[in-house]
Amino acid sequence: MTDGFGLGDAYGATIERIKAQGGDKSRLGMEALMWISHAERSLRADELCHALAVESGSRDFNGDNAPSMSTLVSCCQGLITIDKEASTVRLIHFTLQEYLSAPPDVFTRPHSKIAEICLTYLNSKQVRALSADPSIISAHDKAFLRYCSLYWGVHAKKDLSDCARSLALELFQKYDGHISSKFLFQEVEAPWPGDSGTSFPFTGLHCASFFGIVEVVATLIEMECYDINEGDSGGGTPLALAAHNGHDEVVKLLLGQGKTNPNKANGHDQTPLSLASWGGHEGVVKLLLRLEEVNPDKPDDSGRTPLSYAAWGGHVGVVKLLLGREEVNPDKPDNHSRTPLSYAVWGGHEEVVAILLKREEVKPDTPDTVGRTPLSYAAQDGHETVVKILLGREGVSPDKPDNSARTPVWHAASGGHEGVVKILLAREEVNPRQTRYCRPNTPLVRHPGWTQSSGGNID
């Protein structure tokens, strides 16, 4: 660790010098280090300066209070620097990050303090006056706004102070149409696409459930001013948002209300179980599977089941939970005739492939609507072990062409996967001439019997 090189003592001494500066210099130096070492992503210089201009609990934000970067560098006694290539502020060395994060923490409750600053900023009259359309907000106003909107809840979940809780409830009093809800809905990768326009239902209960802040969700439910089954503009309910993000305690709390619909799907017919399976959240999956009304094999509008999603992500635990239910068809095709096995192969998830192949119902050579078999997909992506597993199953054709007459060896060669090509060419059934239409200079191995006129691409 850092002490092995004497750096721990050096960092400690520098921290003491920062504190000894007194006044604003000491405050700015320590707060800058707190933000840089505990932020959820690297901060740009303008974002950090905006953060340090916020006075916790104030209803006004005065951008003129933002310090300059030269001032911050000076206050931090050389412990921070600007990455000119990325335009972000960083610590001088990764060992400093270890030092600032290791217990006992140099800072007192840093995540709750960051959450308080973010919420104070979002509650300021300047931010509340902004349009709900991000496209017409100036780059200057967006500098810190985006971070606060997307990450205040992440910090609050890690450590929720009474002050942060009060500020969150204040934000939710007028959350409908608040610019921060728009940023959260649009810019966090949602489990479903949707065009929300500038007016959309995304309530405080949706937000708190998304972040998984149990205490705030409980308070909002007690207020009885929210429809617990209301969908946002993508159709996602608070339960769906919590399930997709793996917030077990929030899911348990919502299901415990008695009026929560555990099967309500979003705009793409994805149920909370499908979304939890997609994310590989075993705890949530267990909670949902305990409910009789939950259909463990319900397909969405693309025909994909919870098992397909779990297989695609390689979530072994969830796959086993779902296969433990009699209602689940382990070979159920989607609208493109792709089975859970196809999705597991696609991701190169060897253990899931092996688990599925143990089920008699699973047909290992079933083509999809374009004629691609699981072996074809494994070959295309260079998953050598999966290719071997599939070739070890009776009934798998190593040379089966798709609707474009392209065989597994063609796909492997086209992708430059020499190891897979070798495995396939070792099978007598495989015709090496099927590689004749591969792109030029594809790296292939020589095969006994090949000649320059055989049509294969040979280095």
Buried (B, 14 or more C-beta within 10 A) or exposed (E): EBEEEEBBEBBBEBBEBBEEBEEEBBBBBBBBBBBBBBBBEBBBBBBBBBBBBBBEEEEEBEBEEBBEBEBBBBBBBEBBEBEEEEEBBBBBBEBBBBBBEEEEEBBEBBBBBBBBBBBBBBBBEEBBEBEBEBEEBEEEBBBBBBBBBBBBBBBBBBBBBEBBBEBBBBBBEEBBBBBBBBBBBBEEEBBBEBEBEEEBBBBBBBBBBBBBBBBBBBBBBEEEEBEBBBBBBBBBBBBBBBBBBBBBBBBBBBBEEEEBBBBBBBBBBBBBBBBBBBBBBBBBBBBBBEEEEBBBBBBBEEBBBBBBBBBBBBBBBBBBBBBEBEEBBBBBBBEEBBBBBBBBBBBBBBEBBBBBBEEEEBBBBBBBEEBBBBBBBBBBBBBBBBBEBBBEBEEBBBBBBBEEEBBBBBBBBBBBBBBBBBBBBEEEEBBBBBBEBBEEEBEBBEBEEBEEEBBBBBE
